[in-house]
């Protein structure tokens, strides 16, 4: 399997390392026609206003929206902002892949960054993973079709809708592969979850 990482701006290299460790071939995506070569896409963290501008300049909007109809997309931090249906900032033109409303930088500036262990529950199976929040967005509203994967202080920080997953934090900074597996590995992810469950004491 080959998964693309949007490489216009942001920390895309660490996502590539995680994909490699999972046996998934990563490919940096800088031009819309490269989407034809991959079966999934990661929109990484970065600066969301810059990312919105670069996606527009590179004419990625329609290609990503069309791609998302058939293939999964994972967005982290600024990537979550770009995947939202509505952003509380007129400078952002979102892709509307997730039926949510978000506010950028809602957890404060760079000096307010923090790491917290999050509880994740998927179909009754629970995990705890570290999550690093850096100028993180907040999810203020979700459509009933959106599944809540995790909360921090009763606020939504990880969501899924259909094939797509959005995170308010940076799993790649803590070398957490859980969400990459969930988004891109399908039945293999389910099998891995069962194996991990058998190993829990």
PyMOL commands that set and color helices and strands:
alter all, ss='L'
color gray80, all
select helices_A, chain A and resi 13-21+32-37+48-57+61-68+78-83+110-112+171-174+178-184+187-199
alter helices_A, ss='H'
color red, helices_A
select strands_A, chain A and resi 2-6+25-29+40-43+72-76+84-87+98-103+114-122+125-133+138-142+147-152+155-161+164-167
alter strands_A, ss='S'
color yellow, strands_A
deselect
rebuild
show_as cartoon
